[in-house]
């Protein structure tokens, strides 16, 4: 009697647990954001310039600014963001499972990732490329001269595959040491275990500027072996969220092109008569209603976060420690690739 | 007992008990529920994956892997398939786990026997080491050894040399290797198997023939090949010869010391489980302490040591998965790289689980045979 009762209890609890789990729904992200009161944003565990938390827990960076822009557009307050630090190997699964609403974690937009993983990219916020950093040697200028080196790589990114394809395609020998934590691979390079470290150019610039004891002994080879367009990604299947995420990024770029920044937006709102600017600052036609937002969505983005140029300069550009040139990240009118479709 | 009863038992066999229908019915119901739950979970996962356009199934195993595995016994190129990459990963897991198990056993027995020593200092040192190592997480120990090795070893451009045979640097230990084709290796391989076997078979003279056989085998391998690949310092550190990387070294050392400490406790328990009378008997017979341990105490302690030792071997094999933290390319590293490239999380993680399951089942099988030989036989 006792044994039979116990067996029945086990079966009943197993059935109850089975009933609790249900299939995952991919739509209505905006509703869940409004209900939670915050945008859940997947970011880097700690990369200066893109997503780094300071000693008081405040996050800053180019990707962080994008998340704040989303929060400003949807919830009205750029501070309503929940940051989820994700490592290389876990970032894709976190977005696939719905743990985060958006992945702003300098993730490369590739064909395979855009089609076979159930994700979709909303745009490009940084044009990067894979480069190599090594100790300066006289006459060392090209990647082909790195044959025979031991190269430290980070697991979980396009870096490994690009490295293998480039070196085997050019018939160059190399040895790779693959770590799953970026801190471990950078430490191995700094200690001299590997002679070369490879990664995105921005990553190497941050490493050289902030982590090396004598940065002048090292050189980032100018040759980039791949193009790595980095951008935010969301789960496929929610068109409303896709529109909001896409146009938030475009709004930041368009603001810089229109000359609207966080410092002059209030005066432009009060005094401008240009219809394009009036639409942007919320005094003209209501554009937000097509996405389910109010007419001040773009005003809040620029007022609380800034335009793309401001975000770039304070995080990775002239006002930061990294001091990367605008290069391809400049506006299309100034020789770069950043262009937004018109907001009208 | 059996022989006396069988004559009468043929005539008066007791009736077989009726089938316990209630027990069978409940077990069948429980089994059906578990199978149904499993089928529902698999079906749910497949539907969700298909709805999100995520590829599923094991077809990716034939695709080109595209990533490098820079050390290992199995020859592998990035243009090989994922299946071969996983095989290379498994070979690397074994290459780290098996030496660690062997060395941990040796260390464990040494420390465990030291715990029963007459000298207080020996006992103290052994106790201190075991306590220290068991209380620090293994991941921390692995990282400590790795950082110690990579910081303290000489730079790759200025290695420590032992003539031109062995080079030690941050890139690891490079040892000169003979260059042999398959056909040239037949004679040395045959001798490696034949000579020790002959030495073992000559039982009365084993104490002499076995060391001689070892010397002969080593001599054959040193003298037979006529071309050697020597390590040399190139543009980017030492290359050539067989390499023992700091990753492998740190992992094996940390696993050895960690599992060795646990093994020491198991051995100590086994030794202390042997009755005091056995020790007194050895003193009465005039055996020295090494003789007493080897011939009387340790064989009897094995029945207590072997079952927890099986768990220890299995844990060591599973702990080798920490390799990914220091860049050693084992099966976990290979499978997570594949996972990141094709997004098929469930398949890749299942492969890792299946590999460890298989390795541990094999361990259980082998140790089961050992256990059957040493366990107490009740009569």
Interface residues (C-beta under 8 A of the other chain):
Chain A: X4 X7 X8 X10 X11 X14 X15 X18 X21 X23 X24 X26 X88 X89 X92 X93 X96 X112 X113 X115 X116 X117 X118 X145 X146 X147 X148 X149 X150 X152 X155 X156 X157 X160 X161 X163 X164 X165 X167 X168 X174 X175 X176 X177 X178 X179 X180 X181 X184 X185 X187 X188 X191 X192 X193 X195 X196 X235 X236 X237
Chain B: X22 X26 X27 X29 X30 X33 X34 X37 X40 X41 X44 X47 X48 X51 X52 X53 X54 X55 X66 X67 X68 X70 X71 X77 X78 X79 X143 X147 X150 X151 X155 X156 X170 X171 X234 X235 X236 X237 X239 X245 X246 X247 X324 X325 X326 X327 X329 X333 X336 X337 X339 X340 X341 X342 X343 X345
